[in-house]
Amino acid sequence: MYVLLSKPTFKRIIRNQSTENFSGLPYIYALLNCLICTWYGTPLVSHDNVPVMTVNSIGAVFQITYIVTFIVYADKEKKMRMLGMLLGVFGLLAVIVAGSLQIADRATRWIFVGFLSCASLISMFASPLFIINLVIRTRSVEFMPFYLSLSTFLMSTSFLLYGVFNFDAFIYVPNGIGTILGILQLALFFRYKAKSMEESNEPLMVSQA
């Protein structure tokens, strides 16, 4: 859901052939989260978590598509930074997969990857804090898309309930945090929506990664 509701942002990027002041960090964090959670959901790590593996593997494909699009239309500095972070994500995943497979005990492996999954989820939900800071300073939500904020709230709430019903703290704890941050983003959006509509044609000078 997060990836599908990100489409309006990238329609604007493609239309303007520029990433403007949009941040690529949420998509990098989201990709890392999707890849680690996909690994966490595989039968090699956890029992009966196929929905987690399926949803996150599809999400990873979308995130890669969005990141490549972002790189194509970014300026040279952002382009190189995003490429470096993308390679870093795949390198980190390779280390995690190889390292966890060295753990023979299945329960220990589940706990190890579970903690990493939890950490990646929290980092993904925390990444919009960069944009939240920009919104508060500029009193404008032009570069905090509504659909991205809404999808963060809906996705995290859905997985919060999934984790609670399946007694999986590695899922419901970080998604509980994500739900709170999603509510905060939505509250800021409606707080500064009117001002952003008035100044939507005025460029913001602060650039994010």
Secondary structure by P-SEA (a helix, b strand, c coil): cccccaaaaaaaaaaacccccccaaaaaaaaaaaaaaaaaacccccccaaaaaaaaaaaaaaaaaaaaaaaaaccaaaaaaaaaaaaaaaaaaaaaaaaaaacccaaaaaaaaaaaaaaaaaaaaacaaaaaaaaaaacccccccaaaaaaaaaaaaaaaaaaaaacccccaaaaaaaaaaaaaaaaaaaaaaaaaaaacccccccccc
